[in-house]
């Protein structure tokens, strides 16, 4: 950042940076320039990937002028900045989003057409950056979109994984994972800033030293890596604002392994550099069950340490008084993955900036806030003291001191209650000494929030109960939201056009305006047009699936979708039991085929590669799909689709086409869900349990427009406490018995009873997520769905009301809640 030392004389160098002309000619000129001089090809010799890259660089050129401008404003205005710390950003494709934000869609389409290029073909080659697992990563992407749209100074910090979430393929119905080499065809949306690299240290030991009469501690690390930032532009929608997503890549330092260099083994030491570069190599594909792996802790510390240093070095002015840090920044912790940032900021303030411990702690506590995304005990991240102490010895000392002082506070408040002390300690003792990252985040954060009302309540009542007693005001709820730009405006252009025609264009940034559609639900003409859009979206999905080599949804079928990570708590098995039961019912004659609504069941889900049971469920879904699709007795009635490699791009085709949204987790297990919001917003009706944000969706759309089933969370607790015996439920409901028996009989495994035996016995004798207990209620609700769908007029009316009443689930609203109640930051216009 030594631009001030430049003494330019050329007039162009003194002028502000201007974007290319926002006209078809201006765009075409810039596009051809990028094609010729960037890609090094003539138009006639270019292939579609060249065209994609040139188009992307052209859009980037337009955004860049605004981005440079906003960086300059940020430097001078010194407003409070939201630093969102997240190990994952599940961005989805960039081209369309950025064209839309910059109002360039029509111009680009026309400019390319004049070059003889169909922009849709170019769109199709973009590989989405899948730098996240699921809901948590996608939430981060929605949040930074909203913050840019609301003109809030924000930096999203994360990791530039070389390999994102694996590509899923099926072999004989079973999941196989393939590497996601998303950077291979070029990466036009980010740009490296090697000059802003940070050196990140690991391992070694600590020592005390005399600093002019003051005893201080310093960390003497053993090895370093370079963190090189890559910027991505995050454009606001139609507001000319461009924020920054700064993702770090690990690069070996030259000084790496000097020892081997000096020993003369040059080739070996160059080879050893790849060790450092492994840190940003691959996204861990485990969602909700963190792997206590050393590389993962390295990733976490790597990106958080680089981000904190970057903010202090490059965003704050040189002479900044660090006591005022909380006025300038809030570090929002997206789950526990960045929580090692707490002792890191303490280390920077105490060891490097030489602040007193108490002053540093007061600052740190104001600079962090923590969002929890789970309730599953196995999902709460812990690090063994042994590992943490080896990799980050100084941080372990700092954590110990934080804990000592915290436990003194507990004793002052509650007396010497040793059980309470043990329960609240940041250090757990069993089964091994470990650091409980959620507790550290709770102690350090100014606020702790859950992601839906029920979830936040359960955090207060169970998972973090003692902390909530100690600090009731620390705990709050912010219900998740989704960006209406990507998930309505872009994904569903026809519905968007219909809404704009009815309500004007303002809804894209003020989603509560969708309320205006309520009145139109009773307008037969509007209902007809709404239904025509849904039908058109189904055909479009059919074309997308066929182009991938998959089958299209059946003609005239209800499209029943379950799209989310594969996990037992989400209960894809319950969905399968419904399908098998319906199939068995028709085939056995128990059900009159004419009473059954024709349906296409569509699944989209990846399983963590090491999660055996989840993989078996995938196998079962595919096996059932194959049998059902091949059986002439249910032809045209039941169809099961499971397109491989569900991702953001595919979601954007599925969601607008869906009729029924399956949100069937065991009550108390799904923190929020966000797919549930996207589907309701696009006019799907929900069949769901009283879990996560389903509770709030139902409250808003109304009971008549939502199919509720299953136990409530307190009922789940009660049944669990009295001793849950799934086999009792199997005995009690004949429909359930027949479905399970059919699976156990080998009907979906070519007569081989062993294939799904582990799955069946798990259901009958364990069923941790109580699928059998909720089965009867689920089937009854599905029968209500069938009956409701038979009255298409009433169904469409309900669908419209779902859209009209989903405005609350905009991530813009979620951002306002965070800004008002947690961040205390404001937009900077
Ligand atoms: C990823 C890595 C680890 Cl180590 C742990 C969890 C995850 C992860 O992806 N979690 C996740 O997606 N959680 C989900 O967060 C959503 C956004 O808040 C919620 O809607 C959803 O209920 C929750 O499961």
Boltz pocket constraint, residues with backbone or C-beta under 6 A from the ligand:
constraints:
  - pocket:
      binder: B
      contacts: [[A, 133], [A, 134], [A, 135], [A, 136], [A, 137], [A, 139], [A, 284], [A, 286], [A, 287], [A, 288], [A, 289], [A, 290], [A, 291], [A, 372], [A, 373], [A, 374], [A, 379], [A, 451], [A, 480], [A, 669], [A, 670], [A, 671], [A, 672], [A, 673], [A, 674], [A, 692]]
      max_distance: 6.0
